[in-house]
Amino acid sequence: MDFLKPYGAVPNARQMAHYKIEKKAFFHFGVNTFTNLEWGEGTEKESFFNPVGCDCRQWIRAIKAAGFELAIITAKHHDGFCLWPSAYTEHSVKNSPYKDGQGDIIREFTDACREYGVKAGVYLSPWDRNAPYWGTNEYSKYYNLQLTELLTNYGRIDEVWWDGAGSKETPYDWGMWAHTVRNLQPDAVIFGSMGATPYVEMRWVGNEAGFAGVFTSSSCSSWKNQPGRMETSTSPMMKRSPSGTPELRI
């Protein structure tokens, strides 16, 4: 049987592997867990972080039972606090009371993922409200050093997350960071947006409400109301049925 050849951009092997995963769990955990803030200021005391009884094995065991195949953790969010004992900042778990400064949440998390057969991913925020280098050309080198720590000390990493918040005008060297990922974790997919777009294989759907267009090549531009009010892009390849459901135009 003859099949039509694909037209235009086609998924690469990494994209196809992740497309088949279907269910991923995202663990937003850090110093702002204890300050009740979504975005920390970067001035929080390291002593705030003391997750007594933290059990990453229980987390991963639970999501494994629920059918999740990949887990991502916020290794560093916008506040700059690192959940691993980074050699490049004092604003990390090594200066917290957690396990008397000897704890390493990323180690516990990735070890648990391997124990239960769940793929591991790391979120490393480009925006760092604690780093004195942020906003300068030196910051890209600093970030790359932390990225290298995560991609060399914790075994296989299957997804790297680059958030775009706070970074619209910042001069990042996305290409250098992408080279680091491809060199150290060749099978990892990269999630990102804005300046990272030429280097990533997964992108933001356009909202944080959990809605996406019927076709993921289109974008979701309206989500603030209720489900069913969602709008997709005005691509010439799309039209709406009388009921308002997007349909592919052929």
Secondary structure as the mmCIF struct_conf table of DSSP 4:
data_model
#
loop_
_struct_conf.conf_type_id
_struct_conf.id
_struct_conf.beg_label_comp_id
_struct_conf.beg_label_asym_id
_struct_conf.beg_label_seq_id
_struct_conf.end_label_comp_id
_struct_conf.end_label_asym_id
_struct_conf.end_label_seq_id
HELX_LH_PP_P HELX_LH_PP_P1 LEU A 4 PRO A 6
BEND BEND1 GLY A 8 GLY A 8
HELX_RH_AL_P HELX_RH_AL_P1 ALA A 13 TYR A 19
TURN_TY1_P TURN_TY1_P1 LYS A 20 ILE A 21
STRN STRN1 LYS A 24 PHE A 27
BEND BEND2 GLY A 30 GLY A 30
HELX_RH_3T_P HELX_RH_3T_P1 VAL A 31 THR A 33
TURN_TY1_P TURN_TY1_P2 PHE A 34 ASN A 36
BEND BEND3 GLU A 38 TRP A 39
BEND BEND4 GLY A 42 GLY A 42
HELX_RH_3T_P HELX_RH_3T_P2 GLU A 46 PHE A 48
TURN_TY1_P TURN_TY1_P3 VAL A 52 GLY A 53
HELX_RH_AL_P HELX_RH_AL_P2 CYS A 56 ALA A 65
TURN_TY1_P TURN_TY1_P4 ALA A 66 GLY A 67
STRN STRN2 LEU A 70 LYS A 76
TURN_TY1_P TURN_TY1_P5 HIS A 78 ASP A 79
STRN STRN3 CYS A 82 CYS A 82
BEND BEND5 LEU A 83 TRP A 84
TURN_TY1_P TURN_TY1_P6 ALA A 87 TYR A 88
BEND BEND6 GLU A 90 HIS A 91
STRN STRN4 SER A 92 SER A 92
HELX_RH_3T_P HELX_RH_3T_P3 VAL A 93 ASN A 95
BEND BEND7 SER A 96 PRO A 97
HELX_RH_3T_P HELX_RH_3T_P4 TYR A 98 GLY A 101
TURN_TY1_P TURN_TY1_P7 GLN A 102 GLN A 102
HELX_RH_AL_P HELX_RH_AL_P3 ILE A 105 TYR A 116
TURN_TY1_P TURN_TY1_P8 GLY A 117 GLY A 117
STRN STRN5 LYS A 119 LEU A 124
BEND BEND8 PRO A 126 PRO A 126
BEND BEND9 ARG A 129 ASN A 130
TURN_TY1_P TURN_TY1_P9 PRO A 132 GLY A 135
BEND BEND10 THR A 136 THR A 136
TURN_TY1_P TURN_TY1_P10 ASN A 137 ASN A 137
HELX_RH_AL_P HELX_RH_AL_P4 GLU A 138 THR A 152
BEND BEND11 ASN A 153 GLY A 155
STRN STRN6 GLU A 159 TRP A 161
TURN_TY1_P TURN_TY1_P11 ALA A 165 GLY A 166
TURN_TY1_P TURN_TY1_P12 LYS A 168 GLU A 169
HELX_RH_AL_P HELX_RH_AL_P5 TRP A 174 LEU A 184
TURN_TY1_P TURN_TY1_P13 PRO A 186 ASP A 187
STRN STRN7 VAL A 189 GLY A 192
HELX_RH_3T_P HELX_RH_3T_P5 MET A 194 TYR A 199
BEND BEND12 GLU A 201 GLU A 201
STRN STRN8 MET A 202 ARG A 203
BEND BEND13 GLY A 206 GLY A 206
BEND BEND14 GLU A 208 GLY A 210
BEND BEND15 VAL A 214 PHE A 215
TURN_TY1_P TURN_TY1_P14 THR A 216 SER A 217
BEND BEND16 SER A 218 SER A 218
STRN STRN9 SER A 222 SER A 222
BEND BEND17 LYS A 224 ASN A 225
TURN_TY1_P TURN_TY1_P15 PRO A 227 GLY A 228
STRN STRN10 GLU A 231 GLU A 231
TURN_TY1_P TURN_TY1_P16 PRO A 236 MET A 237
STRN STRN11 MET A 238 ARG A 240
TURN_TY1_P TURN_TY1_P17 PRO A 242 SER A 243
BEND BEND18 GLY A 244 GLY A 244
STRN STRN12 PRO A 246 LEU A 248
#
